[in-house]
C-alpha cells in the first residue's frame, strides 16, 4: 500500500473520534493501557469511564463475561504472588505488590474486581480493599461498623458490569461472640453510602455456614455451607433467602474432606472430595435453575486423566490425591462448563460437552506449577485456591 495513503488513512481515523472508539473497543485491555501513551486524545478516550465500561461490556458473550486466566494461590501461604493459568491468551498479571502492605489475602474475585484483606506483620487483618489488577487501581474500604473483637466478620463483593457500572460490598457481621446472630451491612458505590443492619438473622451451629466462601451469580450472592441448607442474598432487592445444599449419596459414609464452590454461565456448581487413603473421585453437583435442589452432574475419577496424560502421577502420596484448585469455566461450545483442575503440577480440564479430559496448561518438560515451601514435604501436600482473573479497564 502507498505509504502516503496509509498515513492519510491513519489521520482520518485519528480525527474521527467515533471510528477510533469502535476500533479501540475491539482491542485487548492490556493493549489499551499501552496505547494511552500514543497521544493526549487517545489517553482521554481510553481513560473515559464510559468508554471503559463499553469496552468491558464488549467482552461479554451471551450475557456473561469469560475469565482471561486463573490465579492460583497456595492455601495458608500469605504472599502477593500466585501462579497464572491462561484461559484465553497469555496475560502478564501484575502481582499485588503495588499495594503497600506486609501481607495480602485474596477474599473473592468478581467479574474483573478483587476484594482483598491486608495483613500486618503479625498476620492480623489491618484493612480491606477492592482493586482491578489490570489497571492497578485500588481503593481502601471504610466501614461504619468495624469488626468487634473476637466476632466473625466477612466481606464480599457483588459486581456485574454487563448489568450495572456500580458494585456493592456486603458485610456479614457477628453481633456477639459465638452468638451465631449476624447483621448485614451493604455499601453501594452508586450512592457512596452504607446501609447498616439491613437484615438481622441467626444461624444454627450445625449449619456450618462458610461466609468466607461467597459466589456471585445471576444477581445473587451465595454462601457455601457444610450443612443441609445455606443462604443467598438477592443483591438488588437486598433480600435474604434459603437454599438447599447437596446431601451425601446413599451408602456413602466417608468423611467429606474438600469442596469447591463456583459458577459458570449463570449456573452454580459444587464439587466434593471424600477422605480416603487414595481417592481420586470428584463429585460435581449443579444447582437446579429454580433453586429447589442440587443434582449430581458427574462423578469424575481424576485418575482416568492418567490414561490420557501418563506423565501425571496421582494418588502416589497417602491421603493426598494430587489434585486441587478446582474451578468452573465456560467451554467453547457454551452448552456445558469445563471443570479445571490442578493435577500434579499441570492444569487439565474435563469438558462436559464431549466427556473428555484435556490439557489446558503445561508449563513444559520437567516443569510443574507449584512453589516449594518449607511447610510442605511433597508437592501434593499443597492445596491451591483458584481465582478468576478478567482483563478489564473498568474504573471505579
URJOVEN-V740527 format. One record per backbone hydrogen bond with DSSP energy under -1.0 kcal/mol. NH is the residue of the N-H (numbers start at 1). CO is the residue of the C=O. Records with the same first field share a line. If there is no record, write none. Layout:
# URJOVEN-V740527
NH->CO ; CO
This chain:
# URJOVEN-V740527
6->2
7->3
8->4
9->5
10->6
11->7
12->8
13->9
14->10
15->11
20->16
21->17
22->18
23->19
24->20
25->21
26->23
27->24
32->28
33->29
34->30
35->31
37->34
38->35
43->39
44->40
45->41
46->42
47->43
52->48
53->49
54->50
55->51
56->52
57->53
58->54
60->57
61->64
64->61
68->389
69->389
70->85
71->387
72->83
73->385
75->383
77->74
83->72
85->70
87->68
88->68
93->91
96->80
99->96
101->99
103->119
105->117
107->115
108->115
110->113
113->110
114->131
115->108
116->129
117->105
118->127
119->103
120->124
123->120
126->118
127->118
129->116
130->139
131->114
132->137
136->132
139->130
141->128
151->148
154->172
156->170
158->168
163->160
164->160
168->158
169->187
170->156
171->185
172->154
173->183
174->152
175->181
179->176
182->201
183->173
184->199
185->171
186->195
187->169
188->193
189->167
192->188
193->188
195->186
198->184
201->182
203->180
207->204
208->205
210->224
213->210
215->222
217->220
220->217
221->233
222->215
223->231
224->213
226->208
227->207
230->243
232->241
233->221
234->239
235->219 ; 233
238->234
239->234
241->232
243->230
245->228
252->249
257->273
258->273
260->271
262->269
264->267
267->264
269->262
270->285
271->260
272->283
273->258
275->255
282->300
283->272
284->298
285->270
286->295
287->268
288->293
291->288
295->286
297->284
298->284
300->282
302->280
304->301
305->302
306->303
307->304
309->305
312->309
315->321
319->277
320->317
324->342
325->384
327->340
329->338
331->336
334->331
335->333
338->329
339->350
340->327
341->348
342->324
343->346
344->322
346->343
347->361
348->341
349->358
350->339
351->356
352->337
355->351
356->351
358->349
360->347
361->347
367->364
369->345
376->373
381->378
382->379
385->73
387->71
389->69
